[in-house]
Amino acid sequence: MIRSRRLVHAAVGGVVALSCTVLTAPAQAAPRVDEPVGTVRLVTEKRVTVDYPWAGASGFQYRPGTTSVTTVDYPGTIPPAHAGPDDLASGTDVVNTLDGRTVHQKHRATGVTATVTIPSGQAYRAAAGWSVLTVDGTGALHVLRTVDGGTLTVDTPVTGFPAGARPVLYRTGGSVGRLAIVYTLDGKTSVGLVDLSDGAFRTYVTGDTATPQLAFNDRWLVADFKAIRVDAEPGTQPTALTRTDVQLEAVVGDQLLLGNPTFVLGGTEAALTARSLVTGASTTVLPSSFGGIGPTLDGGALATAGPSSLDWNIHRITPDGSSGLTTAEVARVPAAATAVQGLAVAGAELFLYGATPGASLRYNSFQLDSAGRPDGPQTRRSPAMSPSTCLTGDAACPQLEALGDGRVSHLWTSETGQESVVGVGLDTTTVLSAPTDGDSRGRTGGGTGRYVLYNGGSGKQRVVDFPRGATAGQTALTRDRTAAAVWGQTLWTPGATQGQITGRNLKSGTTTTVATGAPCTPTDIQAVNTWLYWSCGSSAGVYDRATNRKITVPADTGPARLADGFLIRENRTTHELLLTDFHTGTATTRTLVELPATDQNTGGSNGRWAVDRFGGHIVYLNGTYGEVSIVPSGVPTSPLAQMEAQVYSPSVIGKGFPWAPVWQLNKPSTWTLTLTDAFGKPVRTLTGASTGAAVRPAWDGLTDNGGGTTGGTYTWKLTAHPRDDQGPDLTLTGTMTLG
């Protein structure tokens, strides 16, 4: 297995692949660079908080975190019949922009504009709709608005504001007719509203906290959990509401929106709720909602909600016409990119390892179609995982190996430096681990399906087994460390004689020896399908077990990785990724892609790139933060074949404990499994698509018509069709005994 370093912005030297001379000399084709067929971006699952620079009747603007502002139009917006400064109600769709001493106003739906000039001696404080609030040098407040086609500014003094009061906060809400002011007077804090139509100010809540929460619309003002109707008779006292640890977000119709609690029980998520200011009844408006919640100028509200950043949306909340609320999703908030700290690909599935909330790490994956194009969204493939302790100067931490059965394995290092082989991927909660008995500074030497090869720093080599249904990994074989490879259920190691490579069946123990023609003991062995790659010096070769061909491949550049009918090497000087196609028996090399000159991240078993040994796609970090590009090899794949199988006879089966055999194939497929009873009668037919390249059916013991089955012997027939449509279908048969 090739080593790499997980370093940021550092050039990393690869291990040179060493081999010897064999029969067929490689031909060098003219270099060319392939365009990627697709690009994916690893995103954090952390949901970002958004704010709304403006939110009106026809649309809104939002800004996630520190990124740029995005403008969204509501679908089906109908512009009002008239819009202008003399029509205050139409201000629900006005955007105000302050430029020095000028406020530019534009009605988005109609395009009507106006310009408010702030008089000398006054300072801008707030704007809502067509109205601008200012304060002069004496502390007096003014409402400015334009007339005569939007060119002449009219100044309306605010009346009723208490003498000696000091404004501390100006707040817009769900209204263009009113604007809230929090002020202090005689050591007390109060909240009132300015009527923007005539400048009249009225205090509604007195004796409030220093920095009260507040929300209002044209019907209600709620300040520090005290509610009052805007049209209440003077002298009316506000009604105290039951306090909770949530925030007052907005008032929509007669409903007070409450969200962003300061404390949430573990295992639960914050929700946006509504409390009727008329009846006191509470309802849930949006589950999994927090962060960006706020009023709109037309009396509605916007709120973010969703289970994760992969489905994080802005919803518009409006009155439903019968004292309730209605919600509609109006925008998808893009997730933020996160660093790729490891990548692996197998069975047309790209695994990316990166940060999640809380500084933990997680695997996510993207399915790829037969051409290598992304086919579906980012999908979580593991629980949150604690990071490994990376030893000083250690290579690839963690080292990743996609196993072709829907799982990915890596080395986890404890704080004391002791390593375990970890496997995840079949669900989002399970982590299978196999300790290495205190070994450390090891390397993942490859793996497929249930088997992972571990090369320990102690000089010992282990084959770790993660069989079907296991709750932990176990060591299937321990031996002295040599060059080795695992493919299916066979371990390939150097033979007793120079140039020989011996395959040991990990289940039966039987061995097979092939003569590769190498004039040396290999220092690197890799296996894929019928191909055996060896390296032992200044040359390298591939032996085809199907035809007994011996093919020379380049060994002047490393690192290298064997795939189905081709070899991928990285030139760390020219930053070229080189593909050597040898499937015809003659090696031809071309430049596949040019990698970024500076490493952005080199985590994972192959550093900045990886190759699908179960299909033929190549993936690489393209230099953009969090992005990975995919290119196909262009090399025909081998026929569909079985690599290993785990078929067993259960004592009982049922919906919660089905018969779940595993057939590990060499590339992705769609499949049909037929079960026939002892009398030759078909009882159940199951269909599906492989998980990676593994067929994983589940039979609950029922027949096709829902009836039960009895114990006895059943014949199964598996027919698998290659998903890339290359080669014939594969048919396998056998029996299982129930009971």
C-alpha positions as MATLAB code, in Angstrom:
seq = 'MIRSRRLVHAAVGGVVALSCTVLTAPAQAAPRVDEPVGTVRLVTEKRVTVDYPWAGASGFQYRPGTTSVTTVDYPGTIPPAHAGPDDLASGTDVVNTLDGRTVHQKHRATGVTATVTIPSGQAYRAAAGWSVLTVDGTGALHVLRTVDGGTLTVDTPVTGFPAGARPVLYRTGGSVGRLAIVYTLDGKTSVGLVDLSDGAFRTYVTGDTATPQLAFNDRWLVADFKAIRVDAEPGTQPTALTRTDVQLEAVVGDQLLLGNPTFVLGGTEAALTARSLVTGASTTVLPSSFGGIGPTLDGGALATAGPSSLDWNIHRITPDGSSGLTTAEVARVPAAATAVQGLAVAGAELFLYGATPGASLRYNSFQLDSAGRPDGPQTRRSPAMSPSTCLTGDAACPQLEALGDGRVSHLWTSETGQESVVGVGLDTTTVLSAPTDGDSRGRTGGGTGRYVLYNGGSGKQRVVDFPRGATAGQTALTRDRTAAAVWGQTLWTPGATQGQITGRNLKSGTTTTVATGAPCTPTDIQAVNTWLYWSCGSSAGVYDRATNRKITVPADTGPARLADGFLIRENRTTHELLLTDFHTGTATTRTLVELPATDQNTGGSNGRWAVDRFGGHIVYLNGTYGEVSIVPSGVPTSPLAQMEAQVYSPSVIGKGFPWAPVWQLNKPSTWTLTLTDAFGKPVRTLTGASTGAAVRPAWDGLTDNGGGTTGGTYTWKLTAHPRDDQGPDLTLTGTMTLG';
ca = [
       0.000    0.000    0.000;
       1.266    3.421   -0.944;
       1.895    5.895    1.824;
       0.878    9.529    1.841;
       0.914   12.406    4.271;
      -2.084   14.372    5.463;
      -0.555   17.826    5.305;
      -1.961   21.163    4.279;
      -0.107   23.163    1.605;
       2.919   20.890    1.612;
       4.565   18.974   -1.178;
       4.762   15.289   -0.341;
       7.176   12.780   -1.830;
       5.733    9.437   -2.898;
       7.241    5.978   -2.640;
       8.770    4.922   -5.949;
       7.281    1.736   -7.392;
      10.157   -0.688   -8.053;
       9.931   -3.612  -10.475;
      11.904   -5.695  -12.892;
      11.925   -6.372  -16.600;
       9.394   -8.755  -18.156;
       8.199   -9.520  -21.603;
       6.156   -6.698  -23.153;
       7.597   -3.162  -23.256;
       5.187   -0.302  -22.503;
       4.312    2.118  -25.285;
       4.072    5.796  -24.341;
       1.100    7.594  -25.900;
       0.885   11.330  -26.413;
      -0.194   12.907  -23.115;
      -3.683   14.299  -22.884;
      -5.829   15.538  -20.029;
      -9.348   14.241  -19.401;
     -12.135   16.586  -18.409;
     -13.945   15.485  -15.254;
     -17.420   14.097  -15.779;
     -18.547   15.403  -12.424;
     -17.561   17.273   -9.289;
     -18.879   16.916   -5.765;
     -18.388   19.154   -2.768;
     -18.130   17.862    0.772;
     -20.254   20.013    3.035;
     -20.502   20.244    6.763;
     -23.659   18.925    8.375;
     -23.706   21.946   10.635;
     -26.675   24.142    9.822;
     -25.693   27.758    9.357;
     -27.522   30.709   10.851;
     -28.847   33.208    8.339;
     -29.882   36.823    8.705;
     -32.225   38.839    6.525;
     -30.944   42.238    5.350;
     -34.400   42.784    3.884;
     -37.657   40.807    3.805;
     -40.782   42.102    2.095;
     -43.913   41.163    0.205;
     -42.398   39.965   -3.082;
     -39.219   38.355   -1.773;
     -36.314   38.672    0.607;
     -32.561   38.769    0.979;
     -30.634   36.372    3.165;
     -27.002   35.970    4.168;
     -25.673   32.692    5.617;
     -22.901   33.459    8.092;
     -20.364   35.781    6.509;
     -21.126   34.898    2.888;
     -22.622   37.201    0.287;
     -26.281   38.196    0.161;
     -28.698   36.101   -1.902;
     -31.990   37.543   -3.195;
     -35.044   35.284   -3.461;
     -38.373   36.086   -5.144;
     -41.556   34.471   -3.884;
     -43.296   32.553   -6.653;
     -46.495   34.071   -8.003;
     -46.024   37.541   -6.510;
     -48.722   39.969   -7.696;
     -47.603   43.645   -7.646;
     -50.051   46.077   -6.031;
     -52.181   48.273   -8.269;
     -50.499   51.392   -6.918;
     -47.133   51.920   -5.213;
     -45.619   55.179   -4.040;
     -44.673   57.185   -0.940;
     -48.263   58.446   -0.588;
     -49.442   54.834   -0.314;
     -47.836   53.635    2.930;
     -49.326   50.152    2.678;
     -47.364   49.494   -0.519;
     -44.159   50.003    1.457;
     -44.199   46.281    2.355;
     -42.130   45.747   -0.785;
     -39.755   48.711   -0.499;
     -35.998   48.278   -0.166;
     -34.189   51.158    1.589;
     -30.497   51.755    0.898;
     -28.547   54.368    2.863;
     -25.880   56.230    0.887;
     -24.311   59.005    2.921;
     -27.148   61.461    3.628;
     -29.454   59.963    1.044;
     -31.839   57.027    1.372;
     -32.661   55.403   -1.945;
     -36.003   53.617   -1.999;
     -37.229   51.115   -4.546;
     -40.431   49.147   -4.704;
     -39.270   45.721   -5.942;
     -42.493   44.547   -7.539;
     -43.305   47.723   -9.493;
     -39.899   49.385   -9.848;
     -41.176   52.713   -8.421;
     -38.325   54.664   -6.786;
     -37.973   57.591   -4.399;
     -35.081   59.445   -2.785;
     -35.153   60.734    0.790;
     -32.592   63.427    1.581;
     -31.672   63.664    5.260;
     -31.640   67.369    6.304;
     -28.543   68.916    7.778;
     -28.382   68.401   11.536;
     -30.292   65.124   11.464;
     -28.946   61.559   11.621;
     -30.423   58.369   10.184;
     -31.812   55.885   12.692;
     -34.117   53.444   10.872;
     -36.374   52.954    7.859;
     -39.554   50.969    7.217;
     -41.337   50.998    3.899;
     -41.492   54.520    2.470;
     -40.659   56.130    5.867;
     -37.269   57.101    7.324;
     -36.770   57.878   11.032;
     -34.102   60.423   12.035;
     -32.988   62.286   15.154;
     -31.734   65.864   15.347;
     -29.152   67.493   17.617;
     -31.753   68.221   20.319;
     -32.830   64.593   20.492;
     -36.099   65.241   18.664;
     -37.279   62.506   16.284;
     -38.508   63.025   12.717;
     -40.297   60.951   10.076;
     -39.110   61.716    6.540;
     -40.968   60.789    3.390;
     -41.063   62.062   -0.201;
     -43.822   63.680   -2.207;
     -44.178   65.057   -5.752;
     -43.070   61.907   -7.480;
     -40.461   60.941   -4.949;
     -38.099   63.923   -5.240;
     -39.175   66.293   -2.427;
     -38.566   65.241    1.192;
     -41.248   66.044    3.769;
     -40.233   66.211    7.445;
     -42.868   65.215   10.018;
     -41.804   65.752   13.676;
     -42.544   62.881   16.042;
     -45.021   63.916   18.717;
     -45.716   62.294   22.058;
     -42.217   61.080   22.686;
     -41.545   61.721   26.420;
     -39.386   64.741   27.204;
     -35.979   63.751   28.546;
     -36.296   60.189   27.291;
     -33.183   58.646   25.753;
     -33.730   56.216   22.849;
     -31.557   53.093   23.164;
     -32.934   50.886   20.383;
     -34.861   51.320   17.138;
     -36.552   48.198   15.757;
     -38.515   47.347   12.659;
     -40.995   44.485   12.733;
     -43.882   43.092   10.749;
     -45.225   46.502    9.785;
     -44.532   49.473    7.525;
     -46.933   51.682    9.462;
     -45.130   51.497   12.794;
     -41.600   51.406   14.156;
     -40.602   50.433   17.716;
     -38.399   52.513   20.010;
     -36.945   51.317   23.313;
     -36.053   54.250   25.580;
     -34.976   54.955   29.140;
     -36.445   57.633   31.399;
     -35.987   58.124   35.141;
     -34.133   54.803   35.407;
     -36.863   52.799   33.732;
     -36.934   51.216   30.300;
     -40.075   51.504   28.165;
     -41.196   50.429   24.709;
     -43.422   52.348   22.335;
     -44.386   52.607   18.678;
     -44.157   55.516   16.247;
     -47.125   55.790   13.892;
     -45.268   56.528   10.667;
     -48.311   57.994    8.983;
     -48.446   61.053   11.261;
     -45.431   60.787   13.594;
     -47.498   60.108   16.746;
     -45.618   58.133   19.392;
     -47.270   56.028   22.079;
     -45.705   54.159   25.002;
     -47.201   50.700   25.553;
     -44.942   48.869   28.027;
     -43.134   50.548   30.946;
     -40.745   49.203   33.564;
     -39.192   46.726   31.159;
     -35.757   45.144   31.333;
     -32.755   47.061   30.059;
     -32.640   45.154   26.772;
     -36.130   43.754   26.250;
     -37.065   41.203   23.632;
     -39.806   42.563   21.421;
     -41.896   41.683   18.399;
     -44.796   43.513   16.771;
     -47.036   43.892   13.777;
     -49.954   46.187   12.984;
     -52.109   44.415   15.587;
     -49.894   43.537   18.546;
     -46.809   44.630   20.450;
     -45.082   42.073   22.656;
     -42.206   43.294   24.809;
     -40.473   41.193   27.423;
     -43.414   38.733   27.518;
     -46.006   41.462   27.911;
     -48.580   41.709   25.123;
     -50.931   44.524   24.168;
     -53.114   45.342   21.216;
     -51.812   48.276   19.184;
     -55.326   49.737   19.044;
     -55.967   49.348   22.800;
     -57.451   52.331   24.594;
     -54.892   54.645   26.265;
     -54.181   53.482   29.795;
     -54.723   49.815   28.964;
     -52.165   47.658   30.726;
     -50.349   44.903   28.794;
     -51.104   41.263   29.571;
     -48.263   39.274   31.112;
     -47.430   36.073   29.267;
     -45.875   32.963   30.768;
     -42.121   33.310   30.462;
     -40.021   30.587   28.896;
     -36.395   30.390   27.783;
     -37.296   31.039   24.132;
     -36.922   34.222   22.088;
     -39.730   36.463   20.876;
     -39.212   36.162   17.114;
     -42.220   37.761   15.381;
     -45.950   38.351   15.536;
     -47.902   36.987   12.566;
     -51.601   37.762   12.672;
     -52.627   36.958   16.244;
     -49.822   34.416   16.725;
     -46.598   35.093   18.631;
     -43.689   33.096   17.182;
     -41.284   31.693   19.779;
     -37.960   30.055   18.948;
     -34.244   29.674   19.602;
     -34.435   28.347   23.169;
     -31.371   28.757   25.327;
     -31.487   25.072   26.342;
     -32.572   21.927   24.504;
     -32.631   18.447   26.019;
     -30.108   16.004   24.605;
     -31.517   14.000   21.716;
     -34.073   16.681   20.849;
     -33.969   19.719   18.597;
     -35.260   23.241   18.832;
     -38.628   23.973   17.224;
     -40.439   27.125   16.196;
     -43.730   27.357   18.077;
     -46.642   29.786   18.048;
     -48.750   31.042   20.937;
     -52.117   32.588   20.217;
     -52.321   36.072   21.726;
     -56.111   35.647   21.787;
     -56.632   32.157   23.232;
     -53.175   31.295   24.615;
     -53.091   27.997   22.707;
     -49.651   26.795   21.570;
     -48.765   24.930   18.373;
     -45.592   23.760   16.645;
     -44.996   25.691   13.446;
     -41.728   24.109   12.265;
     -39.719   21.288   13.884;
     -35.913   21.360   13.785;
     -35.948   25.133   13.458;
     -33.470   27.602   14.870;
     -31.177   30.451   13.903;
     -32.577   32.628   11.132;
     -36.062   33.553   12.299;
     -37.475   37.028   11.780;
     -40.440   39.174   10.690;
     -41.196   40.390    7.194;
     -42.490   43.884    6.391;
     -45.833   42.507    5.198;
     -46.671   41.014    8.602;
     -45.320   37.528    7.993;
     -42.093   35.871    9.040;
     -39.196   33.803    7.728;
     -37.634   30.857    9.534;
     -34.944   28.279    8.841;
     -35.742   24.619    9.471;
     -34.539   21.180    8.500;
     -32.836   18.039    9.816;
     -29.329   18.949    8.636;
     -27.398   21.267    6.344;
     -28.205   18.878    3.507;
     -31.868   19.804    3.858;
     -31.761   23.265    5.441;
     -34.487   25.561    4.138;
     -36.077   28.956    4.623;
     -39.826   28.882    5.157;
     -42.293   31.740    4.738;
     -44.909   31.979    7.486;
     -48.144   33.890    6.857;
     -51.648   34.054    8.393;
     -53.970   31.375    7.043;
     -57.093   33.529    7.200;
     -58.637   31.697   10.174;
     -56.456   32.757   13.135;
     -53.807   30.161   12.265;
     -50.601   30.069   10.261;
     -49.446   28.544    7.006;
     -45.874   27.762    5.991;
     -44.192   27.362    2.617;
     -40.588   26.474    1.758;
     -39.148   29.367   -0.258;
     -35.379   28.773   -0.401;
     -32.757   26.098    0.126;
     -29.767   27.316    2.138;
     -26.558   25.923    0.636;
     -24.396   24.013    3.071;
     -20.906   25.283    3.810;
     -17.965   23.385    2.377;
     -15.677   21.522    4.738;
     -12.191   20.133    4.238;
     -11.786   16.674    2.752;
      -9.562   14.838    5.199;
      -9.643   11.564    3.311;
     -11.195   10.082    0.170;
     -11.798    6.589   -1.147;
     -13.946    5.129   -3.913;
     -15.247    1.622   -4.584;
     -18.248    0.103   -6.302;
     -19.268    3.461   -7.827;
     -19.484    5.081   -4.408;
     -17.234    7.966   -3.379;
     -16.497    8.177    0.356;
     -15.320   11.485    1.799;
     -14.089   11.907    5.365;
     -14.470   15.327    6.929;
     -15.535   17.491    9.829;
     -19.018   17.559   11.344;
     -20.453   19.697   14.164;
     -18.619   19.515   17.451;
     -15.180   18.959   15.884;
     -16.000   15.281   15.262;
     -15.534   13.517   11.938;
     -17.849   11.534    9.727;
     -17.962    9.631    6.460;
     -20.323   10.871    3.787;
     -20.725    9.399    0.348;
     -21.911   10.140   -3.167;
     -23.265    7.506   -5.523;
     -21.818    7.576   -9.034;
     -23.490    6.342  -12.193;
     -21.790    4.026  -14.684;
     -20.150    7.035  -16.370;
     -18.810    8.378  -13.063;
     -21.297   11.224  -12.769;
     -22.651   12.019   -9.289;
     -26.053   10.379   -8.925;
     -27.771   11.679   -5.831;
     -27.057   13.861   -2.797;
     -24.397   13.631   -0.134;
     -25.409   10.811    2.204;
     -24.260   10.166    5.760;
     -22.443    6.837    6.015;
     -21.186    6.677    9.593;
     -21.806    8.075   13.044;
     -19.749   10.994   14.304;
     -16.284    9.693   15.071;
     -13.506   10.961   17.280;
     -10.334   11.831   15.363;
      -7.350    9.536   15.395;
      -4.183   10.585   17.157;
      -1.746   11.187   14.323;
       1.830   10.309   15.141;
       4.512   12.816   14.232;
       5.480   12.295   10.615;
       2.898    9.547   10.245;
       1.561    8.816    6.777;
      -2.125    9.151    5.924;
      -4.019    9.650    9.144;
      -6.443    8.019    8.926;
      -5.661    5.657    6.078;
      -8.811    4.870    4.113;
      -9.726    1.785    2.133;
     -13.121    1.442    0.454;
     -13.924   -2.275    0.525;
     -16.396   -2.565   -2.337;
     -19.271   -3.825   -0.176;
     -20.622   -0.477    0.978;
     -18.080   -0.176    3.764;
     -14.903    1.783    4.278;
     -12.081    0.950    6.667;
      -9.409    3.042    8.317;
      -6.825    2.844   11.065;
      -7.729    4.480   14.335;
      -4.869    5.441   16.639;
      -5.394    5.811   20.378;
      -3.722    8.458   22.513;
      -1.039    5.908   23.372;
      -0.319    5.243   19.692;
      -1.940    1.797   19.584;
      -3.970    1.088   16.474;
      -7.249   -0.586   15.638;
      -8.751   -1.420   12.263;
     -12.179    0.227   12.012;
     -15.004   -0.499    9.570;
     -18.121    1.603    8.944;
     -20.624    2.271    6.185;
     -23.568   -0.130    6.247;
     -25.555    2.173    8.512;
     -25.095    5.498   10.283;
     -24.648    4.152   13.802;
     -22.376    1.097   13.754;
     -18.600    1.152   14.130;
     -16.843   -2.222   13.981;
     -13.364   -2.324   15.448;
     -10.572   -4.877   15.575;
      -7.601   -4.137   17.875;
      -4.105   -5.002   16.698;
      -2.913   -6.194   20.118;
      -0.981   -3.022   20.830;
       0.656   -2.691   17.416;
       1.259    0.828   16.102;
       2.686    2.867   13.256;
       1.026    0.463   10.866;
      -0.347    0.774    7.368;
      -3.501   -0.431    5.708;
      -2.274   -2.851    3.068;
      -5.545   -3.009    1.140;
      -8.727   -4.954    1.537;
     -11.935   -6.087   -0.150;
     -15.318   -6.978    1.266;
     -14.953   -8.592    4.679;
     -11.117   -8.661    4.752;
      -8.673   -5.840    5.536;
      -4.885   -6.230    5.442;
      -2.971   -4.553    8.271;
       0.805   -4.111    8.127;
       1.960   -3.455   11.677;
       4.956   -1.419   12.675;
       6.025   -4.406   14.776;
       6.762   -6.382   11.609;
       3.624   -8.487   11.897;
       0.929   -8.633    9.227;
      -2.717   -9.307   10.005;
      -5.744  -10.135    7.933;
      -8.672   -8.639    9.805;
     -12.084  -10.171    9.139;
     -15.390   -8.284    9.371;
     -17.857  -11.078    8.500;
     -21.583  -10.754    7.870;
     -23.488   -9.906   11.036;
     -20.354   -9.384   13.140;
     -20.358   -6.957   16.050;
     -16.570   -6.578   15.938;
     -13.664   -7.452   13.711;
     -11.419  -10.406   14.357;
      -7.955  -11.430   13.223;
      -8.229  -14.252   10.687;
      -4.487  -14.641   10.094;
      -1.224  -13.331   11.545;
       2.103  -13.688    9.733;
       5.429  -11.933    9.258;
       5.056   -8.776    7.240;
       5.823   -8.997    3.513;
       4.450   -7.466    0.361;
       0.846   -8.689    0.183;
      -2.594   -8.017   -1.235;
      -6.123   -9.210   -0.500;
      -8.667   -9.652   -3.263;
     -11.884  -11.454   -2.459;
     -11.003  -14.326   -0.158;
      -7.422  -14.715   -1.385;
      -4.264  -13.363    0.222;
      -1.433  -12.907   -2.313;
       2.165  -12.930   -1.043;
       5.643  -13.598   -2.499;
       6.232  -17.251   -3.344;
       9.138  -19.439   -2.294;
      10.941  -18.920   -5.595;
      12.004  -15.666   -7.198;
       9.213  -14.212   -9.359;
       6.494  -16.361   -7.853;
       3.386  -15.043   -6.122;
       1.273  -17.381   -4.012;
      -2.438  -17.014   -3.319;
      -3.830  -18.416   -0.093;
      -7.564  -18.991    0.276;
      -8.454  -17.434    3.626;
     -11.352  -19.844    4.137;
      -9.957  -23.203    3.018;
      -6.229  -22.564    3.411;
      -5.488  -23.967   -0.046;
      -2.793  -22.220   -2.089;
      -2.151  -21.379   -5.736;
       1.214  -20.238   -7.090;
       1.779  -18.281  -10.308;
       5.051  -17.409  -12.019;
       4.973  -13.722  -12.855;
       8.365  -13.652  -14.568;
       9.703  -11.083  -12.111;
      13.458  -11.581  -11.500;
      13.065  -10.640   -7.834;
      11.064  -10.980   -4.660;
       8.326   -8.324   -4.958;
       8.359   -5.443   -2.521;
       4.814   -4.459   -3.503;
       1.940   -6.689   -4.569;
      -1.560   -5.566   -5.586;
      -4.449   -7.653   -6.885;
      -7.639   -6.797   -8.785;
      -9.756   -9.436  -10.524;
      -7.315  -11.611  -12.555;
      -4.579   -8.945  -12.500;
      -1.534   -9.171  -10.211;
       0.754   -6.139   -9.972;
       4.272   -6.529   -8.614;
       7.107   -4.121   -7.971;
      10.602   -4.862   -6.756;
      13.090   -2.295   -7.974;
      13.525   -0.206  -11.061;
      10.782   -1.998  -12.982;
       7.269   -3.319  -12.432;
       4.865   -5.658  -14.100;
       1.350   -7.023  -14.249;
       0.509  -10.697  -14.549;
      -2.871  -11.669  -16.029;
      -3.983  -14.917  -14.397;
      -6.731  -15.367  -17.002;
      -4.357  -15.513  -19.981;
      -0.943  -15.999  -18.305;
       0.245  -12.772  -19.953;
       3.197  -10.915  -18.457;
       3.062   -7.177  -19.073;
       5.707   -4.592  -18.268;
       4.360   -1.355  -16.805;
       6.233    1.872  -15.943;
       7.952    2.102  -12.601;
       9.630    5.493  -12.908;
       7.019    7.381  -10.920;
       5.124    6.712   -7.715;
       2.867    6.241   -5.903;
       0.911    3.675   -7.930;
      -2.420    1.874   -7.584;
      -3.730   -1.110   -9.506;
      -7.262   -1.098  -10.877;
      -9.261   -3.229  -13.317;
      -7.085   -3.327  -16.427;
      -5.040   -0.229  -15.685;
      -2.557    1.355  -13.293;
      -2.703    4.868  -11.813;
       0.534    6.645  -10.831;
       1.201   10.151   -9.561;
       4.228   12.135  -10.689;
       4.923   14.354   -7.666;
       7.260   16.547   -9.716;
       4.991   17.378  -12.652;
       1.763   16.909  -10.633;
       0.411   14.629  -13.342;
      -1.835   11.670  -12.664;
      -0.820    9.010  -15.171;
      -2.990    6.138  -16.395;
      -1.354    3.046  -17.865;
      -3.865    0.905  -19.792;
      -2.690   -2.711  -20.091;
      -5.959   -4.600  -20.561;
      -5.040   -5.609  -24.140;
      -1.679   -7.007  -23.074;
       0.306   -3.932  -24.120;
       0.847   -1.049  -21.704;
       0.004    2.434  -22.969;
       0.410    5.448  -20.712;
      -1.283    8.822  -20.908;
      -1.775   11.834  -18.659;
      -5.176   11.539  -17.065;
      -5.344   14.844  -15.167;
      -3.044   17.530  -13.882;
      -3.363   17.845  -10.120;
      -3.043   21.169   -8.280;
       0.581   22.164   -7.862;
       0.117   22.716   -4.129;
      -1.414   20.083   -1.897;
      -4.617   21.318   -0.356;
      -5.016   18.138    1.673;
      -3.439   14.735    1.254;
      -5.333   12.563    3.695;
      -6.393    9.041    2.841;
      -4.663    5.947    1.579;
      -3.596    7.470   -1.727;
      -3.272   11.094   -0.752;
      -4.951   13.479   -3.136;
      -6.583   10.823   -5.302;
      -8.123    7.373   -5.293;
      -9.244    4.820   -7.873;
     -12.262    2.520   -7.943;
     -10.937   -1.032   -8.192;
     -14.564   -2.214   -8.531;
     -15.466   -0.137  -11.562;
     -12.829    2.160  -12.930;
     -13.478    5.745  -11.864;
     -10.681    7.994  -10.587;
     -11.331   10.761   -8.050;
      -9.036   13.568   -6.976;
      -8.915   16.766   -4.945;
      -9.118   19.507   -7.557;
      -7.721   22.371   -5.475;
     -11.034   23.997   -4.549;
     -11.852   23.730   -0.852;
     -13.978   20.652   -0.216;
     -14.260   19.655   -3.882;
     -13.496   16.326   -5.528;
     -13.608   15.684   -9.273;
     -14.324   12.378  -10.999;
     -12.924   11.084  -14.284;
     -13.618    7.667  -15.825;
     -10.700    5.508  -16.862;
     -12.039    4.721  -20.322;
     -10.780    1.144  -19.840;
     -13.301   -1.706  -20.313;
     -14.182   -3.496  -17.105;
     -13.852   -7.206  -16.503;
     -16.913   -9.468  -16.688;
     -19.065   -9.677  -13.589;
     -17.677  -12.301  -11.203;
     -18.072  -13.527   -7.637;
     -15.149  -12.734   -5.332;
     -16.485  -14.192   -2.092;
     -19.792  -15.296   -0.612;
     -21.328  -15.714    2.821;
     -24.331  -17.999    2.373;
     -25.577  -19.776    5.492;
     -28.512  -21.804    6.787;
     -30.522  -20.054    9.511;
     -32.508  -21.846   12.208;
     -35.360  -19.321   12.036;
     -36.039  -16.212    9.996;
     -38.530  -13.363   10.252;
     -39.042   -9.693    9.518;
     -36.698   -8.638   12.322;
     -34.134  -11.380   11.663;
     -34.171  -12.179    7.931;
     -31.915  -14.510    5.997;
     -29.219  -12.072    4.850;
     -26.521  -13.678    2.714;
     -23.796  -11.601    1.069;
     -22.350  -12.178   -2.378;
     -19.277  -10.024   -2.954;
     -18.964   -9.269   -6.667;
     -16.262   -7.403   -8.529;
     -18.408   -4.492   -9.740;
     -21.868   -2.994   -9.151;
     -24.945   -4.827  -10.372;
     -28.695   -5.045  -10.301;
     -29.881   -8.456   -9.181;
     -32.744  -10.914   -8.882;
     -32.808  -13.652   -6.235;
     -35.303  -16.504   -6.594;
     -35.980  -19.050   -3.839;
     -37.546  -22.401   -4.735;
     -38.822  -25.005   -2.277;
     -37.953  -28.717   -2.244;
     -40.742  -29.435   -4.753;
     -39.336  -26.989   -7.294;
     -42.012  -24.354   -6.649;
     -40.790  -20.737   -6.607;
     -41.793  -19.178   -3.282;
     -40.136  -15.770   -3.283;
     -38.425  -13.433   -5.756;
     -36.365  -10.504   -4.491;
     -34.798   -7.757   -6.584;
     -32.449   -4.894   -5.837;
     -29.227   -3.071   -6.579;
     -25.890   -3.949   -5.075;
     -24.428   -2.096   -2.103;
     -21.180   -1.055   -3.681;
     -20.374   -4.287   -5.492;
     -21.959   -6.569   -2.874;
     -25.376   -8.189   -3.218;
     -27.129   -7.973    0.153;
     -30.688   -9.370   -0.003;
     -32.905   -9.979    3.009;
     -35.591  -12.679    3.009;
     -38.099  -12.538    5.867;
     -39.404  -16.063    5.251;
     -42.625  -14.959    3.539;
     -43.770  -16.022    0.099;
     -44.540  -13.628   -2.734;
     -48.221  -13.586   -1.721;
     -47.413  -12.878    1.930;
     -47.820  -16.398    3.250;
     -45.465  -18.191    5.576;
     -42.929  -20.889    4.739;
     -41.929  -24.078    6.459;
     -38.538  -25.441    7.335;
     -36.540  -27.427    4.842;
     -34.130  -27.003    1.991;
     -34.535  -24.152   -0.452;
     -32.701  -23.638   -3.693;
     -31.615  -20.106   -4.457;
     -30.704  -18.620   -7.816;
     -28.976  -15.258   -8.062;
     -28.889  -13.451  -11.389;
     -26.827  -10.259  -11.433;
     -26.664   -7.789  -14.301;
     -23.604   -5.475  -14.533;
     -24.698   -1.899  -13.928;
     -22.181   -0.653  -16.491;
     -23.739   -3.015  -19.086;
     -20.287   -4.416  -19.866;
     -20.176   -8.192  -20.085;
     -22.773  -10.917  -19.556;
     -25.031  -11.476  -16.574;
     -23.718  -13.610  -13.719;
     -25.792  -16.552  -12.480;
     -25.074  -18.333   -9.198;
     -27.039  -21.161   -7.582;
     -27.006  -23.029   -4.323;
     -29.111  -24.195   -1.400;
     -29.894  -23.134    2.140;
     -31.683  -25.042    4.849;
     -34.236  -23.367    7.076;
     -34.735  -24.810   10.546;
];
